[in-house]
Amino acid sequence: MALFAVNKPLGRTSHDVVDMARKLLGTRRVGHTGTLDPLATGVLILATEASTKLVPFLSAEEKEYIAWVSFGVTTATLDAEGPVMGPNTGYPSQREIEAALPWFLQLTEQTPPAYSAVKVGGVKAYEAARRGQALELAPRPVAYHEVSLLAYEPAPIPHRIAPSATGWQLAPRGRPVELPRPLGDYPTAVIRLVVGPGTYVRSFARDLGQRLGTQAFLSGLVRTRVGRIGLEQAQEIERLDVHRTLDELEALSCPSVELTHAEAKRVMEGVPLAIPAKGLVALVGPKRRLVAIAEGDGFKLRIKRVFKV
């Protein structure tokens, strides 16, 4: 089993990165744990061979972003693909932005962007949108855990960023960020987000603009963390070191339970264990090898996925 954290480059799709990894690693069995749009950069976790069984669990991890949201206009894709649409609808103040952000912490549903991979009747929304036949998308469950304003400036500025005790922040001596080509000098908020799975940051930009009585689009995005894996652990895909893998147990946020040899054998046979745990649990056998992912109800563990050890 092998997991890799890579820094997805600007302009490439997540599928492009998977294809590059397949060629570099010499295997077709490569997947990723959460799509990043072409104009976004940051952490993309790749799973290879048997580790692809971990994709559903790693995809469900919370994610941290630093987003650049520009105000006054919008685009069809809600990002910097452009062109801008309609007249300028005005700019909010910093105080107004700060007052609007806590609303997202109460949000439980949000409508995906028209240009997204969500399917309606087997048709992907972005395919219909590009044909001029936008689909009616239903709201989907979302969760915003943290939302904070880091800066508000006259235009998108590619600040440097660095990890801190309170998450990734702007840092003059941090790592550089590459933003898409700016669509104009529109006032831009730099916002740190920690969200649950399935949250579209482009929808966040759209809805923030609407809350402020104007329009907005996502002029830049960096994913700084997926679960416990931060951008500081990510490699550049062009220089992928095949020996620099992630430890599966370190990548998973769920607690782990160490099993005896006899218990590990029972799990491999699909036998539930009477262990008083709740939620997802990583079951670990001898030599700290991941045996299975299980889910507990407080009395018994139900096996969800078994791994070959």
C-alpha positions in Angstrom: 0.0 0.0 0.0 1.2 3.5 -0.8 -0.1 7.0 -0.3 1.5 10.2 -1.6 0.8 13.9 -0.9 1.4 16.1 -3.9 1.0 19.8 -4.5 -1.3 20.0 -7.5 0.0 22.6 -9.9 -2.0 25.5 -11.3 -3.7 24.8 -14.6 -3.8 21.0 -14.3 -6.8 18.9 -13.4 -6.7 16.4 -10.6 -7.1 13.7 -13.3 -4.0 15.1 -15.1 -2.0 14.6 -11.9 -3.3 11.0 -11.5 -2.2 10.3 -15.1 1.3 11.7 -14.4 1.5 9.5 -11.3 0.4 6.4 -13.2 3.3 7.0 -15.6 5.9 7.7 -12.9 4.8 4.8 -10.7 4.2 2.3 -13.6 0.7 1.3 -12.5 -2.9 2.2 -13.6 -4.2 1.7 -10.1 -3.9 5.3 -8.8 -6.8 7.4 -7.4 -7.1 10.7 -5.5 -9.1 11.6 -2.4 -10.8 14.8 -3.5 -10.9 16.9 -6.7 -9.2 20.2 -7.0 -10.3 22.5 -9.8 -7.7 23.4 -12.5 -7.3 26.9 -11.2 -6.7 25.7 -7.6 -3.4 24.4 -6.1 -2.5 22.5 -3.0 -2.8 19.2 -1.3 -3.9 16.3 -3.4 -3.5 12.8 -1.8 -2.9 10.0 -4.2 -3.6 6.4 -3.3 -2.0 3.6 -5.2 -2.5 -0.2 -5.4 -4.2 -1.5 -2.3 -4.3 1.9 -0.7 -7.1 2.9 -3.1 -9.3 1.1 -0.6 -8.7 4.1 1.7 -10.1 6.6 -0.8 -13.6 6.8 0.6 -12.3 7.3 4.1 -9.7 9.9 3.2 -12.2 11.7 1.0 -14.4 12.2 4.0 -11.7 14.0 6.0 -12.1 17.8 6.7 -10.2 20.1 4.4 -8.5 23.5 5.0 -8.2 26.2 2.4 -7.0 29.7 1.9 -9.3 31.4 -0.6 -9.0 34.6 -2.5 -12.6 36.1 -3.1 -12.9 39.1 -5.4 -16.0 41.3 -5.2 -18.0 43.4 -7.6 -18.4 41.0 -10.5 -18.7 37.3 -11.1 -18.1 34.7 -13.8 -20.1 31.7 -15.2 -17.7 29.3 -13.5 -17.5 31.3 -10.3 -13.7 31.3 -10.6 -11.0 33.1 -12.5 -11.6 31.3 -15.8 -13.5 34.3 -16.9 -14.8 36.4 -18.5 -16.5 38.6 -16.0 -20.3 39.0 -16.3 -22.6 42.0 -15.9 -22.0 45.4 -14.5 -20.0 46.1 -11.3 -22.3 45.7 -8.3 -20.1 47.4 -5.7 -17.7 46.5 -3.0 -18.2 45.6 0.7 -16.2 47.0 3.5 -13.9 44.9 5.6 -16.2 45.3 8.6 -19.2 44.0 6.5 -17.2 41.0 5.3 -16.2 40.1 8.9 -19.8 40.4 10.0 -21.0 38.1 7.2 -18.6 35.2 7.8 -20.1 33.7 10.9 -23.3 32.9 9.0 -21.5 30.1 7.2 -20.8 28.3 10.5 -24.5 27.6 10.8 -25.0 26.5 7.2 -26.0 22.9 6.7 -26.8 22.9 2.9 -25.5 24.7 -0.1 -26.2 24.6 -3.8 -23.2 23.4 -5.9 -21.9 25.6 -8.8 -23.4 25.1 -12.2 -20.0 24.2 -13.4 -19.4 21.1 -11.2 -19.3 17.3 -11.6 -22.6 16.8 -9.8 -24.9 14.6 -11.9 -28.6 15.1 -12.6 -30.2 12.2 -14.5 -26.7 10.8 -15.4 -25.6 14.2 -16.9 -22.7 16.1 -15.3 -23.7 19.7 -14.5 -20.6 21.3 -16.1 -21.3 19.4 -19.4 -24.8 20.8 -19.5 -23.7 24.3 -18.5 -21.1 24.4 -21.4 -23.9 23.5 -23.8 -26.0 26.4 -22.4 -28.4 24.0 -20.6 -27.8 24.7 -16.9 -29.3 22.0 -14.7 -31.3 22.7 -11.6 -29.1 21.5 -8.8 -30.4 20.6 -5.4 -28.7 21.8 -2.2 -26.2 19.3 -0.7 -25.0 18.8 2.8 -22.1 21.0 3.9 -20.2 21.9 7.0 -18.1 25.0 7.8 -16.0 24.5 10.9 -13.8 27.6 10.7 -14.1 30.8 8.6 -11.7 33.8 9.2 -10.6 36.9 7.2 -6.9 37.1 6.8 -6.6 40.2 4.6 -8.7 42.6 2.4 -6.9 44.4 -0.4 -7.5 46.3 -3.6 -6.7 43.3 -5.9 -5.7 39.6 -5.7 -2.2 39.4 -4.2 -0.3 36.1 -4.1 0.7 36.2 -0.4 3.1 33.7 1.0 1.7 31.3 3.5 2.9 29.0 6.3 1.5 26.6 8.9 0.9 27.8 12.4 -0.6 26.6 15.7 -4.0 28.0 14.4 -3.8 26.6 10.9 -2.2 28.0 7.7 -1.8 31.8 7.7 -0.3 34.6 5.6 3.5 34.7 6.3 6.0 37.1 4.6 8.7 34.4 4.7 6.4 31.5 4.0 6.0 29.4 0.8 4.9 31.3 -2.4 1.4 30.9 -3.8 0.6 30.9 -7.5 -2.7 32.5 -8.4 -4.5 32.4 -11.7 -4.2 35.4 -14.1 -6.2 38.2 -12.5 -9.4 39.3 -14.3 -9.0 42.8 -13.0 -8.2 45.0 -9.9 -11.2 43.9 -7.9 -11.1 44.2 -4.1 -10.2 40.8 -2.7 -10.6 39.1 0.6 -8.2 36.4 1.7 -10.1 33.9 3.8 -9.1 30.8 5.7 -11.7 28.0 5.6 -11.9 24.6 7.4 -14.8 22.6 5.9 -16.4 19.2 5.7 -16.4 16.9 2.6 -18.4 17.9 -0.4 -18.0 21.7 0.2 -17.4 23.8 -3.0 -15.4 26.9 -2.2 -16.7 28.5 -5.4 -20.2 28.2 -3.9 -18.8 29.9 -0.8 -17.5 32.9 -2.9 -20.9 33.2 -4.6 -22.9 33.0 -1.4 -20.6 35.4 0.4 -21.2 38.0 -2.4 -24.9 37.5 -2.2 -24.9 37.9 1.6 -23.1 41.2 1.1 -25.5 42.4 -1.6 -23.0 42.2 -4.4 -21.4 39.6 -6.7 -18.2 37.7 -6.1 -16.0 35.0 -7.6 -13.1 32.8 -6.5 -9.9 34.4 -7.8 -7.5 31.9 -6.2 -7.5 28.9 -4.0 -4.9 26.8 -2.1 -5.8 23.6 -0.3 -3.5 23.6 2.7 -4.6 20.4 4.5 -6.6 17.2 4.0 -7.3 15.6 7.3 -4.0 15.4 9.1 -1.9 15.9 6.0 -0.7 19.4 5.4 0.8 21.2 2.4 4.3 21.1 4.0 4.2 17.3 3.5 3.3 17.6 -0.2 5.7 16.8 -3.1 5.8 18.4 -6.5 4.4 15.8 -9.0 7.2 16.4 -11.5 9.8 15.3 -8.9 7.8 12.6 -7.2 10.0 10.5 -4.8 8.5 7.1 -4.9 10.1 6.3 -1.5 8.5 9.3 0.2 5.1 7.8 1.1 2.6 8.7 3.8 1.9 6.3 6.7 -1.7 5.2 6.3 -2.3 5.4 10.1 -0.9 9.0 10.2 -3.1 10.0 7.3 -6.3 8.8 8.9 -7.9 11.1 11.5 -9.9 8.3 13.2 -8.6 6.6 16.4 -6.8 3.2 16.2 -7.3 0.0 18.1 -4.4 -2.5 18.4 -5.4 -6.1 17.9 -3.9 -9.4 19.0 -2.9 -11.9 16.4 -6.1 -13.9 17.1 -8.3 -10.8 16.8 -6.6 -9.7 13.6 -7.3 -13.1 12.1 -11.0 -12.9 13.1 -11.2 -9.5 11.4 -9.6 -10.8 8.2 -12.4 -13.4 8.3 -15.0 -10.6 8.6 -16.0 -11.4 12.2 -17.3 -8.3 14.2 -15.4 -7.6 17.4 -17.0 -6.6 20.7 -15.0 -3.4 21.3 -16.7 -0.4 22.9 -15.9 2.2 20.3 -18.0 4.8 18.4 -17.5 6.0 14.9 -14.8 5.0 12.5 -11.8 3.1 13.9 -8.6 1.9 12.3 -7.8 -1.7 13.4 -4.1 -2.3 13.7 -2.5 -5.7 13.8 1.0 -6.9 14.7 3.9 -4.7 13.5 1.4 -1.7 13.3 0.0 -2.9 10.0 -3.5 -1.6 9.1 -5.8 -4.6 9.1 -9.2 -2.9 8.6 -11.4 0.1 9.0 -14.5 -0.5 11.2 -17.4 1.5 12.6 -18.5 1.1 16.2 -21.8 1.7 17.8 -20.4 1.7 21.3 -20.8 -2.0 21.8 -19.6 -3.8 18.7 -17.4 -2.9 15.7 -18.8 -3.5 12.2 -16.1 -4.2 9.6 -16.3 -1.7 6.7 -13.1 -2.5 4.8 -10.4 -5.2 5.2 -6.8 -4.8 4.0 -4.4 -7.5 3.0 -1.5 -7.7 5.6 
